[in-house]
Amino acid sequence: MNRRSNNPVTTADSSKPSKTSIKKKMHELQALGETLLDLPAAQLATVPMPETLQNAVMLGRKMNKFGALNRQKQFIGKLMRHLDARPIHDALAAIAQEGLVEKQLHKCTENWRDRLLSDGSSALESFLKEFPGCDRQQLRQITRAHGKAGSEIALTTERKKLYRFVRAILAAGKQATD
């Protein structure tokens, strides 16, 4: 006869989280704390955290010895367990979202730049229809200068100018929609 089937499960045991779920949560909090170590200083300043955690993260960013860094990561995880991690998680999610928006803007800018250089006036007219506030004359000058560029260095310079110009237009258009 199976002993487990005869023992009734009490409600106190079923409401208590399992050891595995507790460990999983601890590892998630430590991983969240480790992400703080990899953030650039400007982004780290936007994350709301207590002073003790901030000091631990700053100290961990200075460490380069493997053992010491691992101990510091574990300490950061321990600090994370004793505070509400939701604001930190939300701030990191917002930073990640900004990164995605930045990547999309970069990709769109590259696509427009390549299209303007390869398709010529048809792409130019499409761009001007989509972004009517754009300086038509400056855009034409940049594309013509690219066509006249003789050396590889001059071509690269003109591609960069066009990229910066298109990116400014797209960023201004994005800000207008926000």
Residue pairs with C-beta under 8 A, 6 or more apart in sequence:
26 77
26 81
27 77
29 77
29 80
29 81
29 85
30 73
30 74
30 76
30 77
30 80
32 80
32 85
32 88
32 89
32 92
33 53
33 57
33 73
33 76
33 77
33 79
33 80
34 73
34 76
34 77
35 92
36 44
36 47
36 49
36 53
36 57
36 76
36 88
36 92
37 57
37 60
37 61
37 73
37 76
39 47
39 95
43 95
44 57
46 91
46 95
47 88
47 91
47 92
47 95
48 87
48 88
48 91
49 57
49 83
49 88
50 79
50 83
52 79
53 76
53 79
53 80
53 83
56 72
56 75
56 76
56 79
57 76
59 72
60 69
60 72
60 73
60 76
63 69
63 72
80 88
105 167
105 170
105 171
105 174
106 167
108 170
109 163
109 166
109 167
109 170
110 163
112 123
112 127
112 166
112 170
113 159
113 162
113 163
113 166
115 123
115 126
115 127
116 123
116 124
116 127
116 139
116 143
116 162
116 166
117 143
117 146
117 159
117 162
120 143
124 139
124 140
124 143
127 134
127 139
127 166
128 134
128 136
128 139
131 169
131 170
131 173
133 169
133 172
134 169
138 165
139 165
142 158
142 161
142 162
142 165
143 162
145 158
145 161
146 155
146 158
146 159
146 162
149 155
149 157
149 158
